[in-house]
Amino acid sequence: MRPLVIGAIVVAGLAFMGVVVWGTLQGAEVECEVCLVFDGEEVCRLGRGESEVDALAAAHSSACGGNTSGMAESIACVNRIPERSSCPAN
């Protein structure tokens, strides 16, 4: 391939990635943090969403994501009430 074609492909790829990242962040207007204890371990995660409810749900899901193994533990974690949560004004 010629260098011009390779350069055009790289630029197009970077532009596509930029559009995807920009589009993803456009809908995220609220950011919240949720902290929960599961199996004796406290995990705090951030989540973003169009509303506070969406952001809290995303943060809760994220906190459970790396903290569980298997479907039963995942369900138990999602049903757990967070120790604390906050959505500071942006």
MDAnalysis code that builds the backbone (N, CA, C; Angstrom):
import MDAnalysis as mda
import numpy as np

u = mda.Universe.empty(270, n_residues=90, atom_resindex=np.repeat(np.arange(90), 3), trajectory=True)
u.add_TopologyAttr("name", ["N", "CA", "C"] * 90)
u.add_TopologyAttr("resid", np.arange(1, 91))
u.add_TopologyAttr("resname", ["MET", "ARG", "PRO", "LEU", "VAL", "ILE", "GLY", "ALA", "ILE", "VAL", "VAL", "ALA", "GLY", "LEU", "ALA", "PHE", "MET", "GLY", "VAL", "VAL", "VAL", "TRP", "GLY", "THR", "LEU", "GLN", "GLY", "ALA", "GLU", "VAL", "GLU", "CYS", "GLU", "VAL", "CYS", "LEU", "VAL", "PHE", "ASP", "GLY", "GLU", "GLU", "VAL", "CYS", "ARG", "LEU", "GLY", "ARG", "GLY", "GLU", "SER", "GLU", "VAL", "ASP", "ALA", "LEU", "ALA", "ALA", "ALA", "HIS", "SER", "SER", "ALA", "CYS", "GLY", "GLY", "ASN", "THR", "SER", "GLY", "MET", "ALA", "GLU", "SER", "ILE", "ALA", "CYS", "VAL", "ASN", "ARG", "ILE", "PRO", "GLU", "ARG", "SER", "SER", "CYS", "PRO", "ALA", "ASN"])
u.atoms.positions = np.array([
    [0.834, -1.186, 0.000],
    [0.000, 0.000, 0.000],
    [0.874, 1.242, 0.000],
    [0.320, 2.255, -0.583],
    [1.059, 3.509, -0.616],
    [0.897, 4.249, 0.702],
    [1.896, 5.054, 1.070],
    [1.830, 5.795, 2.337],
    [0.602, 6.702, 2.436],
    [0.154, 7.250, 1.332],
    [-1.010, 8.131, 1.351],
    [-2.272, 7.352, 1.750],
    [-2.410, 6.140, 1.249],
    [-3.573, 5.315, 1.574],
    [-3.537, 4.918, 3.046],
    [-2.379, 4.526, 3.529],
    [-2.220, 4.155, 4.941],
    [-2.547, 5.348, 5.841],
    [-2.057, 6.514, 5.487],
    [-2.337, 7.723, 6.253],
    [-3.825, 8.042, 6.277],
    [-4.491, 7.879, 5.139],
    [-5.929, 8.138, 5.073],
    [-6.705, 7.153, 5.954],
    [-6.279, 5.906, 5.958],
    [-6.943, 4.899, 6.796],
    [-6.757, 5.231, 8.276],
    [-5.563, 5.632, 8.663],
    [-5.293, 5.985, 10.056],
    [-6.132, 7.193, 10.471],
    [-6.171, 8.216, 9.638],
    [-6.949, 9.419, 9.951],
    [-8.435, 9.077, 10.055],
    [-8.942, 8.269, 9.140],
    [-10.355, 7.875, 9.192],
    [-10.653, 7.078, 10.464],
    [-9.747, 6.193, 10.858],
    [-9.933, 5.410, 12.088],
    [-9.951, 6.296, 13.315],
    [-9.038, 7.244, 13.393],
    [-8.994, 8.167, 14.527],
    [-10.247, 9.042, 14.574],
    [-10.698, 9.488, 13.427],
    [-11.914, 10.303, 13.379],
    [-13.120, 9.495, 13.856],
    [-13.209, 8.244, 13.433],
    [-14.311, 7.381, 13.865],
    [-14.283, 7.187, 15.373],
    [-13.112, 6.915, 15.932],
    [-12.985, 6.738, 17.378],
    [-13.382, 8.013, 18.115],
    [-12.996, 9.144, 17.600],
    [-13.356, 10.418, 18.221],
    [-14.862, 10.642, 18.231],
    [-15.529, 10.313, 17.135],
    [-16.982, 10.466, 17.053],
    [-17.667, 9.530, 18.050],
    [-17.175, 8.308, 18.176],
    [-17.773, 7.354, 19.119],
    [-17.623, 7.853, 20.556],
    [-16.435, 8.306, 20.930],
    [-16.204, 8.804, 22.287],
    [-17.051, 10.050, 22.545],
    [-17.074, 10.969, 21.610],
    [-17.856, 12.193, 21.767],
    [-19.335, 11.872, 21.906],
    [-19.854, 10.980, 21.074],
    [-21.260, 10.610, 21.135],
    [-21.619, 9.919, 22.434],
    [-20.713, 9.119, 22.956],
    [-20.950, 8.426, 24.218],
    [-21.027, 9.414, 25.372],
    [-20.168, 10.391, 25.393],
    [-20.121, 11.349, 26.489],
    [-21.215, 12.409, 26.401],
    [-21.780, 12.623, 25.236],
    [-22.825, 13.636, 25.088],
    [-24.049, 13.313, 25.931],
    [-24.454, 12.053, 25.999],
    [-25.646, 11.679, 26.736],
    [-25.436, 11.629, 28.238],
    [-24.193, 11.589, 28.666],
    [-23.897, 11.455, 30.091],
    [-23.842, 12.831, 30.738],
    [-24.948, 13.229, 31.347],
    [-25.022, 14.548, 31.947],
    [-24.811, 14.523, 33.454],
    [-25.077, 13.375, 34.094],
    [-24.989, 13.262, 35.545],
    [-23.976, 12.179, 35.890],
    [-23.155, 12.454, 36.894],
    [-22.189, 11.464, 37.366],
    [-22.430, 11.211, 38.855],
    [-22.539, 9.935, 39.228],
    [-22.785, 9.551, 40.620],
    [-21.777, 8.493, 41.050],
    [-21.589, 8.418, 42.364],
    [-20.724, 7.385, 42.930],
    [-21.551, 6.535, 43.886],
    [-21.357, 5.227, 43.813],
    [-22.032, 4.281, 44.701],
    [-20.969, 3.443, 45.388],
    [-21.104, 3.289, 46.701],
    [-20.207, 2.419, 47.478],
    [-21.062, 1.348, 48.138],
    [-20.654, 0.096, 47.972],
    [-21.370, -0.992, 48.612],
    [-20.392, -2.025, 49.142],
    [-20.858, -2.779, 50.129],
    [-20.055, -3.841, 50.728],
    [-20.675, -5.160, 50.306],
    [-19.840, -6.016, 49.724],
    [-20.285, -7.341, 49.318],
    [-19.188, -8.328, 49.659],
    [-19.526, -9.366, 50.375],
    [-18.561, -10.360, 50.854],
    [-17.427, -9.711, 51.647],
    [-17.782, -8.708, 52.449],
    [-16.810, -8.063, 53.317],
    [-15.877, -7.083, 52.638],
    [-16.087, -6.823, 51.374],
    [-15.218, -5.906, 50.631],
    [-16.024, -4.699, 50.168],
    [-15.516, -3.492, 50.489],
    [-16.189, -2.278, 50.029],
    [-15.643, -1.889, 48.660],
    [-16.566, -1.607, 47.758],
    [-16.204, -1.192, 46.407],
    [-16.984, 0.070, 46.077],
    [-16.284, 1.072, 45.578],
    [-16.907, 2.323, 45.149],
    [-16.644, 2.510, 43.658],
    [-17.680, 2.853, 42.919],
    [-17.541, 3.067, 41.476],
    [-18.377, 4.266, 41.045],
    [-17.933, 4.897, 39.965],
    [-18.654, 6.009, 39.357],
    [-19.522, 5.492, 38.226],
    [-20.612, 6.187, 37.990],
    [-21.476, 5.878, 36.857],
    [-22.017, 7.168, 36.273],
    [-22.290, 7.156, 34.983],
    [-22.831, 8.327, 34.299],
    [-24.126, 7.963, 33.600],
    [-24.999, 8.935, 33.504],
    [-26.263, 8.715, 32.813],
    [-26.958, 10.017, 32.517],
    [-28.043, 9.919, 31.783],
    [-28.805, 11.106, 31.424],
    [-29.563, 11.684, 32.606],
    [-29.855, 10.834, 33.600],
    [-30.540, 11.300, 34.801],
    [-29.806, 10.743, 36.016],
    [-30.175, 11.235, 37.191],
    [-29.552, 10.749, 38.420],
    [-29.859, 9.264, 38.630],
    [-31.067, 8.852, 38.304],
    [-31.454, 7.442, 38.453],
    [-30.587, 6.560, 37.550],
    [-30.383, 6.989, 36.310],
    [-29.555, 6.217, 35.375],
    [-28.101, 6.159, 35.842],
    [-27.589, 7.277, 36.334],
    [-26.205, 7.325, 36.800],
    [-25.996, 6.444, 38.028],
    [-26.955, 6.471, 38.954],
    [-26.859, 5.612, 40.140],
    [-26.921, 4.132, 39.757],
    [-27.796, 3.791, 38.819],
    [-27.901, 2.399, 38.368],
    [-26.612, 1.952, 37.690],
    [-26.010, 2.819, 36.888],
    [-24.757, 2.476, 36.213],
    [-23.630, 2.286, 37.221],
    [-23.564, 3.147, 38.225],
    [-22.521, 3.034, 39.246],
    [-22.706, 1.756, 40.071],
    [-23.943, 1.452, 40.420],
    [-24.236, 0.240, 41.197],
    [-23.852, -1.002, 40.396],
    [-24.229, -1.020, 39.141],
    [-23.895, -2.154, 38.270],
    [-22.388, -2.304, 38.120],
    [-21.694, -1.191, 37.992],
    [-20.238, -1.223, 37.867],
    [-19.575, -1.745, 39.133],
    [-20.099, -1.332, 40.284],
    [-19.532, -1.797, 41.557],
    [-19.696, -3.303, 41.705],
    [-20.798, -3.836, 41.205],
    [-21.028, -5.280, 41.298],
    [-20.255, -6.049, 40.233],
    [-19.933, -5.403, 39.139],
    [-19.294, -6.084, 38.018],
    [-17.984, -6.756, 38.352],
    [-17.094, -6.083, 39.056],
    [-15.804, -6.654, 39.370],
    [-15.749, -7.298, 40.739],
    [-16.878, -7.346, 41.393],
    [-16.914, -7.784, 42.786],
    [-17.564, -9.159, 42.957],
    [-18.071, -9.725, 41.873],
    [-18.815, -10.976, 41.972],
    [-18.315, -11.985, 40.954],
    [-18.649, -13.247, 41.205],
    [-18.401, -14.284, 40.209],
    [-19.631, -15.179, 40.169],
    [-20.199, -15.323, 39.014],
    [-21.389, -16.151, 38.873],
    [-22.666, -15.348, 38.949],
    [-23.713, -15.928, 38.398],
    [-25.000, -15.247, 38.317],
    [-25.632, -15.031, 39.688],
    [-25.554, -16.004, 40.569],
    [-26.177, -15.871, 41.891],
    [-25.562, -14.716, 42.672],
    [-24.236, -14.609, 42.653],
    [-23.572, -13.502, 43.352],
    [-23.907, -12.166, 42.697],
    [-23.980, -12.141, 41.374],
    [-24.312, -10.897, 40.676],
    [-25.695, -10.408, 41.072],
    [-26.662, -11.318, 41.116],
    [-28.025, -10.944, 41.505],
    [-28.057, -10.460, 42.948],
    [-27.355, -11.167, 43.831],
    [-27.311, -10.755, 45.243],
    [-26.676, -9.379, 45.396],
    [-25.638, -9.098, 44.622],
    [-24.953, -7.808, 44.711],
    [-25.846, -6.683, 44.192],
    [-26.503, -6.907, 43.072],
    [-27.373, -5.873, 42.500],
    [-28.533, -5.553, 43.446],
    [-28.987, -6.543, 44.203],
    [-30.086, -6.315, 45.144],
    [-29.627, -5.716, 46.470],
    [-28.331, -5.593, 46.673],
    [-27.780, -5.033, 47.908],
    [-27.989, -3.532, 47.925],
    [-28.365, -3.004, 49.077],
    [-28.526, -1.555, 49.244],
    [-27.143, -0.947, 49.456],
    [-26.799, 0.105, 48.691],
    [-25.482, 0.726, 48.829],
    [-25.254, 1.311, 50.228],
    [-24.015, 1.273, 50.685],
    [-23.636, 1.890, 51.955],
    [-23.784, 3.402, 51.864],
    [-23.380, 3.937, 50.711],
    [-23.539, 5.363, 50.479],
    [-23.522, 5.622, 48.963],
    [-24.147, 6.715, 48.593],
    [-24.155, 7.131, 47.189],
    [-24.234, 8.650, 47.152],
    [-23.665, 9.202, 46.110],
    [-23.705, 10.655, 45.969],
    [-23.651, 11.036, 44.486],
    [-24.306, 12.117, 44.194],
    [-24.317, 12.681, 42.850],
    [-23.994, 14.161, 42.967],
    [-22.712, 14.500, 43.061],
    [-22.362, 15.915, 43.216],
    [-22.796, 16.715, 42.005],
    [-23.152, 17.972, 42.231],
    [-23.561, 18.850, 41.145],
    [-22.412, 19.049, 40.183],
    [-22.698, 18.956, 38.902],
    [-21.652, 19.142, 37.870],
    [-21.614, 20.564, 37.403],
])
